[in-house]
Amino acid sequence: MNPQDPLADLNPLRQPELIGWWPPALGWWLLLLAGILCVASLVYVLLSRYRRNAYRRRALMQLQSLHTDHHARKEHSQYLSELNALLKSVALVAYPRADIAASHGEAWRTFLNTSLPQKEYFESVFDDAVYQKTCPEIDVEQLHKSAQCWIKRHKAAL
């Protein structure tokens, strides 16, 4: 023992044990729960949107099939009538039947054009060409692009 240095007799300080990471504190559990709820709700929303738009995917496949058949047969009047029927069936799924079922001619074309940008509008020839045996000169490629754009972009009233 050194009388000059009274601290020399003290034992060295002990370091406390390190704090373990398990089990996590309550805040971490709440954060994990919030994260799981966010991911689950995002999956639910995306799955609902995917299911809600199933009719669009089917319609786009049918439209492509119609277009391919038209290139093989080159029958404009049949293509126009089948295209009009396809557009009408898509509209009947997305909008109330009372608003869509009886519309035809210019009112039907105007309804279709409301969801399209101006460069994709259906031509005025489309009004009556659907109901004629001999088809007037109509740009089938533009008509196909307009129909495709409408099926993708229309705002459903579901």
N, CA, C and O of each residue as an XYZ file, in Angstrom:
632
protein
N       0.835     -1.153      0.000
C       0.000      0.000      0.000
C       0.900      1.242      0.000
O       1.858      1.377      0.761
N       0.528      2.095     -0.876
C       1.293      3.319     -1.030
C       0.529      4.453     -0.345
O      -0.559      4.812     -0.795
N       1.077      5.030      0.744
C       0.330      6.070      1.434
C       0.204      7.338      0.609
O      -0.678      8.162      0.850
N       1.065      7.487     -0.338
C       1.004      8.671     -1.171
C      -0.159      8.617     -2.170
O      -0.731      9.652     -2.510
N      -0.507      7.418     -2.639
C      -1.547      7.267     -3.689
C      -2.670      6.381     -3.178
O      -2.598      5.164     -3.349
N      -3.707      6.938     -2.558
C      -4.777      6.110     -2.003
C      -5.622      5.424     -3.088
O      -6.324      4.460     -2.781
N      -5.578      5.880     -4.324
C      -6.372      5.254     -5.387
C      -5.734      3.986     -5.935
O      -6.386      3.247     -6.673
N      -4.524      3.723     -5.609
C      -3.824      2.557     -6.129
C      -4.420      1.270     -5.592
O      -4.279      0.226     -6.228
N      -5.084      1.308     -4.439
C      -5.678      0.103     -3.861
C      -7.049     -0.234     -4.442
O      -7.603     -1.289     -4.132
N      -7.594      0.625     -5.264
C      -8.929      0.366     -5.839
C      -8.848     -0.683     -6.934
O      -7.876     -0.756     -7.687
N      -9.893     -1.491     -7.001
C      -9.989     -2.460     -8.096
C     -10.342     -1.719     -9.400
O     -10.952     -0.651     -9.360
N      -9.961     -2.284    -10.538
C     -10.295     -1.602    -11.790
C     -11.818     -1.614    -12.019
O     -12.540     -2.479    -11.522
N     -12.264     -0.628    -12.781
C     -13.704     -0.519    -13.082
C     -14.137     -1.676    -13.975
O     -13.403     -2.111    -14.862
N     -15.350     -2.163    -13.716
C     -15.883     -3.241    -14.549
C     -16.794     -2.620    -15.609
O     -17.604     -1.743    -15.310
N     -16.651     -3.083    -16.839
C     -17.510     -2.619    -17.933
C     -18.830     -3.370    -17.858
O     -18.841     -4.583    -17.648
N     -19.938     -2.667    -18.026
C     -21.221     -3.383    -18.022
C     -21.334     -4.242    -19.280
O     -20.671     -4.003    -20.290
N     -22.199     -5.247    -19.179
C     -22.413     -6.091    -20.355
C     -23.055     -5.268    -21.466
O     -23.832     -4.349    -21.209
N     -22.715     -5.616    -22.704
C     -23.311     -4.922    -23.827
C     -24.795     -5.258    -23.912
O     -25.221     -6.373    -23.610
N     -25.558     -4.273    -24.328
C     -27.002     -4.490    -24.452
C     -27.254     -5.317    -25.704
O     -26.804     -4.951    -26.789
N     -27.959     -6.411    -25.565
C     -28.248     -7.288    -26.698
C     -29.339     -6.710    -27.605
O     -30.125     -5.857    -27.192
N     -29.366     -7.184    -28.818
C     -30.361     -6.674    -29.772
C     -31.669     -7.440    -29.667
O     -32.673     -7.018    -30.243
N     -31.683     -8.538    -28.958
C     -32.914     -9.314    -28.832
C     -33.300     -9.418    -27.380
O     -32.415     -9.680    -26.566
N     -34.463     -9.247    -27.008
C     -35.672     -8.906    -27.771
C     -35.738     -7.406    -28.039
O     -35.294     -6.604    -27.218
N     -36.284     -7.036    -29.174
C     -36.381     -5.608    -29.498
C     -37.367     -4.894    -28.580
O     -38.237     -5.510    -27.965
N     -37.205     -3.609    -28.511
C     -38.092     -2.789    -27.684
C     -39.463     -2.688    -28.345
O     -39.617     -3.040    -29.514
N     -40.434     -2.220    -27.621
C     -41.810     -2.114    -28.103
C     -41.911     -1.262    -29.371
O     -42.691     -1.574    -30.270
N     -41.141     -0.216    -29.437
C     -41.175      0.665    -30.611
C     -40.803     -0.067    -31.896
O     -41.399      0.177    -32.945
N     -39.821     -0.964    -31.817
C     -39.427     -1.736    -32.998
C     -40.534     -2.697    -33.425
O     -40.765     -2.892    -34.619
N     -41.215     -3.295    -32.451
C     -42.325     -4.181    -32.781
C     -43.442     -3.401    -33.477
O     -44.032     -3.887    -34.442
N     -43.729     -2.205    -32.992
C     -44.765     -1.370    -33.615
C     -44.356     -0.933    -35.027
O     -45.184     -0.883    -35.937
N     -43.090     -0.622    -35.190
C     -42.589     -0.248    -36.510
C     -42.684     -1.431    -37.481
O     -43.053     -1.257    -38.642
N     -42.356     -2.611    -37.009
C     -42.480     -3.810    -37.840
C     -43.934     -4.061    -38.217
O     -44.228     -4.389    -39.367
N     -44.834     -3.913    -37.270
C     -46.260     -4.096    -37.534
C     -46.759     -3.078    -38.561
O     -47.518     -3.428    -39.465
N     -46.337     -1.827    -38.424
C     -46.739     -0.787    -39.379
C     -46.204     -1.104    -40.777
O     -46.904     -0.910    -41.771
N     -44.977     -1.585    -40.852
C     -44.399     -1.964    -42.146
C     -45.157     -3.112    -42.793
O     -45.415     -3.090    -43.996
N     -45.513     -4.112    -42.000
C     -46.272     -5.254    -42.529
C     -47.639     -4.803    -43.013
O     -48.102     -5.247    -44.064
N     -48.293     -3.923    -42.258
C     -49.603     -3.406    -42.674
C     -49.498     -2.601    -43.965
O     -50.368     -2.704    -44.830
N     -48.449     -1.805    -44.102
C     -48.260     -1.027    -45.329
C     -48.044     -1.942    -46.539
O     -48.645     -1.734    -47.593
N     -47.203     -2.935    -46.386
C     -46.941     -3.869    -47.489
C     -48.205     -4.647    -47.837
O     -48.505     -4.839    -49.015
N     -48.944     -5.093    -46.835
C     -50.177     -5.854    -47.080
C     -51.218     -4.993    -47.790
O     -51.889     -5.460    -48.710
N     -51.352     -3.741    -47.365
C     -52.337     -2.876    -48.026
C     -51.902     -2.537    -49.444
O     -52.750     -2.425    -50.329
N     -50.622     -2.374    -49.683
C     -50.131     -2.126    -51.041
C     -50.395     -3.333    -51.940
O     -50.820     -3.173    -53.084
N     -50.148     -4.530    -51.430
C     -50.428     -5.749    -52.196
C     -51.923     -5.853    -52.490
O     -52.314     -6.217    -53.599
N     -52.751     -5.538    -51.509
C     -54.202     -5.592    -51.699
C     -54.655     -4.602    -52.775
O     -55.459     -4.951    -53.639
N     -54.148     -3.385    -52.726
C     -54.534     -2.368    -53.707
C     -54.078     -2.771    -55.108
O     -54.845     -2.661    -56.065
N     -52.848     -3.232    -55.231
C     -52.342     -3.632    -56.546
C     -53.079     -4.847    -57.097
O     -53.366     -4.909    -58.293
N     -53.384     -5.799    -56.244
C     -54.128     -6.976    -56.682
C     -55.553     -6.612    -57.089
O     -56.080     -7.149    -58.064
N     -56.175     -5.701    -56.345
C     -57.522     -5.245    -56.701
C     -57.516     -4.538    -58.047
O     -58.396     -4.769    -58.877
N     -56.534     -3.684    -58.264
C     -56.437     -2.980    -59.548
C     -56.199     -3.958    -60.692
O     -56.777     -3.812    -61.769
N     -55.350     -4.953    -60.459
C     -55.071     -5.953    -61.483
C     -56.342     -6.722    -61.847
O     -56.625     -6.941    -63.025
N     -57.100     -7.128    -60.836
C     -58.351     -7.857    -61.093
C     -59.397     -6.969    -61.747
O     -60.133     -7.421    -62.625
N     -59.471     -5.690    -61.323
C     -60.435     -4.763    -61.886
C     -60.174     -4.499    -63.369
O     -61.107     -4.217    -64.120
N     -58.926     -4.586    -63.789
C     -58.566     -4.308    -65.178
C     -58.435     -5.565    -66.031
O     -57.879     -5.513    -67.128
N     -58.934     -6.671    -65.547
C     -58.862     -7.915    -66.321
C     -59.635     -7.793    -67.630
O     -59.210     -8.329    -68.653
N     -60.769     -7.090    -67.605
C     -61.553     -6.935    -68.827
C     -60.777     -6.142    -69.876
O     -60.952     -6.376    -71.071
N     -59.937     -5.222    -69.459
C     -59.119     -4.460    -70.411
C     -58.100     -5.370    -71.090
O     -57.907     -5.297    -72.304
N     -57.453     -6.222    -70.311
C     -56.458     -7.124    -70.898
C     -57.110     -8.082    -71.888
O     -56.564     -8.339    -72.962
N     -58.285     -8.612    -71.524
C     -58.994     -9.503    -72.453
C     -59.397     -8.750    -73.716
O     -59.267     -9.276    -74.822
N     -59.883     -7.525    -73.558
C     -60.311     -6.734    -74.707
C     -59.132     -6.402    -75.619
O     -59.270     -6.421    -76.842
N     -57.987     -6.101    -75.040
C     -56.808     -5.805    -75.862
C     -56.355     -7.038    -76.642
O     -55.916     -6.924    -77.786
N     -56.461     -8.215    -76.024
C     -56.124     -9.445    -76.752
C     -57.114     -9.687    -77.887
O     -56.715    -10.072    -78.986
N     -58.403     -9.464    -77.628
C     -59.410     -9.631    -78.673
C     -59.205     -8.610    -79.786
O     -59.370     -8.936    -80.961
N     -58.852     -7.401    -79.433
C     -58.597     -6.368    -80.436
C     -57.425     -6.759    -81.319
O     -57.483     -6.601    -82.538
N     -56.378     -7.260    -80.721
C     -55.220     -7.696    -81.511
C     -55.601     -8.852    -82.423
O     -55.148     -8.919    -83.566
N     -56.424     -9.755    -81.927
C     -56.895    -10.877    -82.747
C     -57.743    -10.372    -83.923
O     -57.591    -10.849    -85.048
N     -58.627     -9.414    -83.662
C     -59.429     -8.827    -84.739
C     -58.540     -8.174    -85.790
O     -58.767     -8.321    -86.991
N     -57.547     -7.466    -85.331
C     -56.648     -6.769    -86.249
C     -55.869     -7.760    -87.112
O     -55.704     -7.556    -88.314
N     -55.401     -8.820    -86.491
C     -54.671     -9.852    -87.231
C     -55.584    -10.526    -88.255
O     -55.181    -10.753    -89.395
N     -56.813    -10.845    -87.848
C     -57.779    -11.451    -88.772
C     -58.102    -10.508    -89.921
O     -58.267    -10.947    -91.060
N     -58.192     -9.224    -89.630
C     -58.494     -8.252    -90.682
C     -57.383     -8.210    -91.720
O     -57.653     -8.117    -92.918
N     -56.134     -8.278    -91.269
C     -55.019     -8.278    -92.214
C     -55.037     -9.522    -93.088
O     -54.581     -9.486    -94.231
N     -55.556    -10.614    -92.562
C     -55.630    -11.850    -93.349
C     -56.784    -11.805    -94.344
O     -56.641    -12.290    -95.466
N     -57.938    -11.227    -93.956
C     -59.139    -11.250    -94.801
C     -59.358     -9.973    -95.600
O     -59.908    -10.017    -96.701
N     -58.935     -8.841    -95.058
C     -59.121     -7.531    -95.705
C     -60.587     -7.164    -95.896
O     -60.936     -6.537    -96.895
N     -61.447     -7.542    -94.960
C     -62.863     -7.181    -95.018
C     -63.108     -6.050    -94.018
O     -63.209     -6.279    -92.812
N     -63.202     -4.835    -94.540
C     -63.330     -3.664    -93.680
C     -64.654     -3.648    -92.919
O     -64.681     -3.346    -91.726
N     -65.736     -3.967    -93.594
C     -67.048     -3.857    -92.936
C     -67.174     -4.845    -91.774
O     -67.727     -4.503    -90.729
N     -66.671     -6.054    -91.949
C     -66.731     -7.036    -90.860
C     -65.833     -6.595    -89.705
O     -66.197     -6.735    -88.537
N     -64.676     -6.071    -90.035
C     -63.772     -5.587    -88.984
C     -64.420     -4.456    -88.194
O     -64.337     -4.426    -86.966
N     -65.061     -3.532    -88.891
C     -65.698     -2.409    -88.215
C     -66.831     -2.865    -87.303
O     -66.962     -2.377    -86.181
N     -67.642     -3.790    -87.777
C     -68.753     -4.254    -86.938
C     -68.240     -5.026    -85.723
O     -68.776     -4.873    -84.626
N     -67.210     -5.852    -85.906
C     -66.644     -6.593    -84.776
C     -65.938     -5.653    -83.803
O     -66.006     -5.844    -82.589
N     -65.263     -4.642    -84.336
C     -64.609     -3.660    -83.477
C     -65.639     -2.877    -82.675
O     -65.449     -2.648    -81.481
N     -66.718     -2.467    -83.314
C     -67.766     -1.743    -82.612
C     -68.388     -2.612    -81.513
O     -68.666     -2.125    -80.417
N     -68.603     -3.889    -81.807
C     -69.157     -4.803    -80.802
C     -68.193     -4.962    -79.618
O     -68.617     -5.018    -78.463
N     -66.913     -5.032    -79.919
C     -65.917     -5.158    -78.854
C     -65.896     -3.900    -77.988
O     -65.884     -3.992    -76.760
N     -65.892     -2.733    -78.616
C     -65.893     -1.482    -77.856
C     -67.159     -1.352    -77.006
O     -67.116     -0.895    -75.864
N     -68.276     -1.763    -77.588
C     -69.549     -1.691    -76.852
C     -69.515     -2.631    -75.648
O     -69.974     -2.267    -74.565
N     -68.976     -3.834    -75.830
C     -68.925     -4.779    -74.700
C     -67.992     -4.282    -73.603
O     -68.279     -4.466    -72.420
N     -66.885     -3.657    -73.976
C     -65.983     -3.090    -72.975
C     -66.682     -1.962    -72.229
O     -66.579     -1.863    -71.006
N     -67.389     -1.115    -72.960
C     -68.097      0.002    -72.331
C     -69.202     -0.499    -71.404
O     -69.452      0.103    -70.360
N     -69.860     -1.586    -71.771
C     -70.921     -2.131    -70.919
C     -70.376     -2.684    -69.605
O     -71.078     -2.700    -68.593
N     -69.128     -3.136    -69.623
C     -68.507     -3.609    -68.390
C     -68.132     -2.429    -67.500
O     -68.264     -2.501    -66.278
N     -67.666     -1.347    -68.112
C     -67.104     -0.236    -67.353
C     -68.115      0.833    -66.949
O     -67.874      1.578    -65.999
N     -69.240      0.922    -67.652
C     -70.207      1.986    -67.405
C     -71.599      1.385    -67.197
O     -71.835      0.231    -67.553
N     -72.513      2.158    -66.629
C     -73.884      1.649    -66.446
C     -74.550      1.329    -67.789
O     -74.399      2.066    -68.763
N     -75.277      0.234    -67.819
C     -75.930     -0.243    -69.042
C     -76.871      0.808    -69.631
O     -76.945      0.957    -70.851
N     -77.576      1.525    -68.789
C     -78.542      2.514    -69.277
C     -77.860      3.622    -70.077
O     -78.464      4.179    -70.993
N     -76.616      3.946    -69.747
C     -75.891      5.005    -70.454
C     -75.313      4.532    -71.783
O     -75.122      5.342    -72.689
N     -75.038      3.268    -71.914
C     -74.272      2.768    -73.049
C     -75.102      1.993    -74.065
O     -74.908      2.158    -75.269
N     -76.010      1.165    -73.610
C     -76.668      0.188    -74.474
C     -77.341      0.808    -75.697
O     -77.257      0.237    -76.784
N     -77.989      1.928    -75.560
C     -78.737      2.507    -76.670
C     -77.927      3.515    -77.483
O     -78.412      3.988    -78.511
N     -76.728      3.854    -77.064
C     -75.967      4.874    -77.797
C     -75.424      4.297    -79.105
O     -74.984      3.149    -79.168
N     -75.470      5.130    -80.145
C     -74.977      4.742    -81.468
C     -74.690      6.006    -82.260
O     -75.027      7.113    -81.838
N     -74.072      5.827    -83.398
C     -73.805      6.950    -84.292
C     -72.892      7.990    -83.669
O     -71.885      7.666    -83.040
N     -73.269      9.253    -83.859
C     -72.427     10.349    -83.392
C     -72.321     10.382    -81.869
O     -71.259     10.700    -81.334
N     -73.402     10.060    -81.169
C     -73.352     10.048    -79.701
C     -72.363      8.998    -79.199
O     -71.625      9.239    -78.243
N     -72.351      7.840    -79.844
C     -71.427      6.770    -79.467
C     -69.990      7.192    -79.736
O     -69.120      6.979    -78.891
N     -69.725      7.784    -80.894
C     -68.374      8.249    -81.231
C     -67.938      9.355    -80.272
O     -66.787      9.376    -79.837
N     -68.832     10.259    -79.943
C     -68.513     11.339    -79.002
C     -68.177     10.769    -77.629
O     -67.242     11.224    -76.970
N     -68.941      9.779    -77.206
C     -68.662      9.119    -75.930
C     -67.259      8.509    -75.945
O     -66.510      8.652    -74.979
N     -66.905      7.832    -77.033
C     -65.583      7.212    -77.132
C     -64.483      8.275    -77.139
O     -63.438      8.104    -76.512
N     -64.730      9.362    -77.850
C     -63.700     10.393    -77.998
C     -63.449     11.195    -76.721
O     -62.411     11.845    -76.596
N     -64.384     11.158    -75.776
C     -64.180     11.933    -74.547
C     -63.007     11.406    -73.727
O     -62.434     12.152    -72.932
N     -62.640     10.149    -73.899
C     -61.533      9.562    -73.134
C     -60.220      9.555    -73.896
O     -59.224      9.016    -73.414
N     -60.210     10.150    -75.086
C     -59.025     10.066    -75.943
C     -58.364     11.421    -76.125
O     -59.032     12.454    -76.069
N     -57.044     11.423    -76.346
C     -56.412     12.666    -76.781
C     -56.859     12.973    -78.219
O     -57.254     12.068    -78.954
N     -56.796     14.222    -78.605
C     -57.384     14.630    -79.880
C     -56.763     13.914    -81.075
O     -57.469     13.637    -82.045
N     -55.485     13.609    -81.040
C     -54.855     12.940    -82.183
C     -55.322     11.491    -82.337
O     -55.111     10.884    -83.386
N     -55.954     10.934    -81.301
C     -56.429      9.546    -81.344
C     -57.938      9.449    -81.565
O     -58.486      8.349    -81.501
N     -58.614     10.542    -81.818
C     -60.073     10.534    -81.978
C     -60.519      9.563    -83.074
O     -59.826      9.353    -84.070
N     -61.700      8.980    -82.856
C     -62.343      8.191    -83.899
C     -62.860      9.161    -84.960
O     -63.413     10.212    -84.633
N     -62.681      8.809    -86.213
C     -63.117      9.675    -87.309
C     -64.637      9.699    -87.381
O     -65.306      8.785    -86.899
N     -65.181     10.762    -87.990
C     -66.638     10.869    -88.117
C     -67.188      9.807    -89.062
O     -68.381      9.505    -89.017
N     -66.350      9.239    -89.910
C     -66.771      8.160    -90.811
C     -67.179      6.928    -90.008
O     -67.977      6.116    -90.475
N     -66.639      6.791    -88.817
C     -66.918      5.640    -87.963
C     -68.382      5.592    -87.527
O     -68.896      4.517    -87.217
N     -69.060      6.745    -87.499
C     -70.450      6.804    -87.043
C     -71.342      5.815    -87.777
O     -71.998      4.980    -87.154
N     -71.364      5.911    -89.088
C     -72.284      5.102    -89.882
C     -71.617      3.943    -90.598
O     -72.300      3.049    -91.097
N     -70.289      3.946    -90.658
C     -69.582      2.878    -91.382
C     -69.846      1.516    -90.760
O     -69.802      0.494    -91.446
N     -70.114      1.501    -89.492
C     -70.356      0.241    -88.784
C     -71.620     -0.439    -89.298
O     -71.712     -1.666    -89.315
N     -72.595      0.369    -89.719
C     -73.907     -0.173    -90.081
C     -74.101     -0.307    -91.586
O     -75.204     -0.638    -92.021
N     -73.086     -0.065    -92.391
C     -73.215     -0.147    -93.848
C     -72.589     -1.429    -94.356
O     -71.624     -1.945    -93.791
N     -73.175     -1.937    -95.461
C     -72.616     -3.160    -96.061
C     -71.296     -2.857    -96.762
O     -70.325     -3.601    -96.623
N     -71.266     -1.769    -97.511
C     -70.021     -1.381    -98.165
C     -69.357     -0.324    -97.305
O     -69.963      0.689    -96.956
N     -68.147     -0.569    -96.982
C     -67.431      0.299    -96.063
C     -66.796      1.468    -96.808
O     -66.131      1.257    -97.822
N     -66.985      2.690    -96.331
C     -66.287      3.821    -96.943
C     -64.791      3.714    -96.663
O     -64.351      2.895    -95.855
N     -64.038      4.539    -97.330
C     -62.592      4.524    -97.136
C     -62.278      5.019    -95.715
O     -62.571      6.159    -95.356
N     -61.684      4.142    -94.938
C     -61.380      4.464    -93.544
C     -59.991      3.929    -93.218
O     -59.601      2.858    -93.683
N     -59.266      4.671    -92.429
C     -57.916      4.279    -92.039
C     -58.010      3.253    -90.900
O     -58.228      3.615    -89.743
N     -57.846      1.999    -91.239
C     -58.009      0.912    -90.272
C     -56.911      0.963    -89.208
O     -57.166      0.652    -88.044
N     -55.719      1.344    -89.587
C     -54.621      1.402    -88.616
C     -54.886      2.486    -87.563
O     -54.647      2.277    -86.373
N     -55.378      3.637    -88.011
C     -55.718      4.706    -87.070
C     -56.884      4.276    -86.176
O     -56.904      4.566    -84.980
N     -57.844      3.587    -86.770
C     -58.986      3.087    -86.012
C     -58.533      2.090    -84.941
O     -59.023      2.109    -83.811
N     -57.598      1.225    -85.313
C     -57.051      0.247    -84.366
C     -56.316      0.962    -83.225
O     -56.487      0.610    -82.058
N     -55.505      1.959    -83.563
C     -54.794      2.708    -82.525
C     -55.755      3.445    -81.606
O     -55.535      3.510    -80.397
N     -56.818      4.000    -82.173
C     -57.811      4.713    -81.363
C     -58.516      3.752    -80.412
O     -58.706      4.057    -79.235
N     -58.902      2.589    -80.931
C     -59.583      1.596    -80.090
C     -58.655      1.105    -78.978
O     -59.073      0.959    -77.829
N     -57.420      0.856    -79.321
C     -56.451      0.389    -78.334
C     -56.238      1.453    -77.255
O     -56.184      1.144    -76.065
N     -56.121      2.685    -77.681
C     -55.931      3.791    -76.727
C     -57.166      3.940    -75.836
O     -57.037      4.172    -74.634
N     -58.359      3.810    -76.418
C     -59.573      3.961    -75.609
C     -59.687      2.845    -74.582
O     -60.034      3.100    -73.429
N     -59.403      1.626    -74.980
C     -59.501      0.490    -74.049
C     -58.512      0.683    -72.889
O     -58.830      0.374    -71.741
N     -57.337      1.184    -73.189
C     -56.340      1.369    -72.133
C     -56.665      2.545    -71.217
O     -56.404      2.472    -70.016
N     -57.230      3.635    -71.757
C     -57.311      4.885    -71.010
C     -58.670      5.254    -70.454
O     -58.747      6.135    -69.598
N     -59.751      4.620    -70.900
C     -61.055      5.097    -70.449
C     -61.167      4.986    -68.922
O     -60.640      4.062    -68.302
N     -61.850      5.933    -68.364
C     -62.071      5.958    -66.915
C     -63.357      5.214    -66.599
O     -64.449      5.689    -66.912
N     -63.229      4.068    -65.990
C     -64.389      3.245    -65.674
C     -65.214      3.902    -64.565
O     -64.674      4.516    -63.645
N     -66.523      3.756    -64.678
C     -67.433      4.334    -63.682
C     -67.862      3.278    -62.676
O     -68.978      3.333    -62.159
N     -67.000      2.331    -62.396
C     -67.362      1.231    -61.481
C     -67.510      1.704    -60.087
O     -67.811      0.910    -59.195
